[in-house]
Amino acid sequence: QQPRVCTCHYIREKSLVNVVRSILKVTMEYVNFDTEAFAKGMMEKSQKDKLAEIARNKRSLAQKRTRIEELDKLFERIYEDNVVGKLSDERFAKMSAKYEGEQKSLLEEVNALEISITDNENQLGGVDKFIELTKQHLEFREVTPALINAFIDKIIVHEPEKKRGANRNQFVEVIFNFVGPVEID
C-alpha cells in the first residue's frame, strides 16, 4: 500500500471561521442540553483511551530510565578500563561518544514521555473544566482569538473531496482543550 502524501490545500478564513463557529455552537448547545450524557460519554471514552496511553507511556518511561542507568554504568566501566590501560584512548572516545549520544536521545524521549503523561493525567479531569467553560461562553456572539484559545487545542483542515467548483466539500476537524474531539450523534 502506498503511503499517503499530504497535498497542498487551503480553506478561506471566512469559511473556517464559519465552520468553527458552527462547531462551537453545536457543541455548546449539546453540552448545555444534556450535560450528564456528555460528561458520561466523554469520561468513558476519554478515561479508557487516556489510561491506556498513560500506562503505555509509563512502561516505556521505566524502560528508558533503566537503559539510562545502564549507560551510566557502562560509561563508568569504560572510563576505568581506559584509566588502567585496558582500553585505548581512541576506542574509549568512540564508545563514550556512542553511549553519550544514546543517553542524550533517551533523555529527550523521557522528557517527551513525562510531558505526555502529565498532559493525559490533566485531561482526565478536563471534562468538568470543559463543561464549566461551555456554560460561561454559551451566548458568544463572535469567534475571537480568546474564545478559540479557551476552547480549541487544534484545528485540522483536511483535503477537499472535490477539487474545484462551488460545491467544494472539505472536512474540518476541531480538537478541543480538555476533552479532545467531540462526536455528536
Salt bridges, closest charged atoms under 4 A:
GLU70 OE1 - ARG67 NH1 3.24
GLU102 OE2 - ARG67 NE 2.78
GLU109 OE1 - LYS64 NZ 2.69
GLU114 OE2 - ARG65 NH2 2.22
GLU121 OE2 - LYS58 NZ 3.41
GLU159 OE1 - ARG4 NH2 3.66
GLU159 OE2 - LYS163 NZ 2.31
GLU173 OE1 - HIS158 NE2 2.98
